[in-house]
Amino acid sequence: MLVLRVLLGVTIGADYPIASSLLAEFAPRRSRPRLIGLQTIMWSAGNATAYLVGDALLRLGPDAWRWILVSPAVPALALAFLRAGTPESPAGC
């Protein structure tokens, strides 16, 4: 479980620059500044939401830690599904 938590932390940490790079490469030029700003706002909203969800899950009792531990899987699966069709970066060719 420790290895999976460390892997999750590394993956989330890597997602910040990767998401910005993908957005900068594939967003239309006219919308790029607005979308990158919105991305930053959404990260902050996600942090606040994570806090609120964690606080709500704490009320489940002594086994709440299990639900808190598994809760990041929901947005991770949604993100994996939404990014499934993302093309590879042309810079890597």
N, C-alpha and C positions, 0 to 999 in steps of 0.2 A: 504494500500500500504506500509505503514511503517513496519508493521508486516512481510509482505512478503520480504521486503528488508533486514530486520534483519535476517530472516530465511535463506535467500540466503547467507548472509555473514557468518553465522554459518556453513552452509553446505559446502561452499567453504573452510573455515578454517579447517573443519574436514576432507576434502578430501585429504589434503596434507599428514597427517600421515596414513590415511587409504590406499591411493594409494601406498605408500611406503611399507606398510605391505603386501598388496596383491601381489605386485611385488616380494618382498623378499620370500614369501611363495610359489608362483606358477611358478616363472621363473626357467628355468633349471639352475643348479648350475654353469655351465661353463659360462653362459651368464649374470648371475646376476649383477656383477659389471658394466658391460658395459650398461645394461639396466637401472640400477639405476642412473648412470651418465647421460644417455640420457634423463631420466625422469626429472632430474634437469635442463638440457638444454632446454627441451621442456616447462617447467614452465616459464623460462625466456623468451623464444620465445613467449609464450602466453601472458605474461605481455606486451611485446613490441607490439605485434599485437593488444592487447586491446587498448593500447594508440593510435595507428595509426587508428584503426576503430573509436574510440571515436572522434578523431580529424577530420576524414572525415565526420562523422555524424553531427558534429557541423555546418558544412557548409549547412545543410538542412534548416536552418532558425530558426524562433522562436519556432517551434514545435520539434526541434531536440532533446530536452530532453526526449520526449516520445520514440523516436527510441533508444536513448542511454539507457533508462531504460529497454526496452524490449530486447536489443541486447544480453545480457548474456543467454537468453533462447536458442539461436541457439547452442552454444557449450554444454549447459547443456543437451539438448535433444539428441545430438549426443553421449555424454558420457553415458547417461542413456541407450541408445540403444546398445552401444558397451559393456557395462558392464552387460547386461541382462543375459548372460550365465555364469557369474563368479560364481564358486562354493563357498559354505560357507567355512570359515576358519576351518581347523581341530582343531585349538587351542580352539575353542568355544565349542567343544563337551565334 
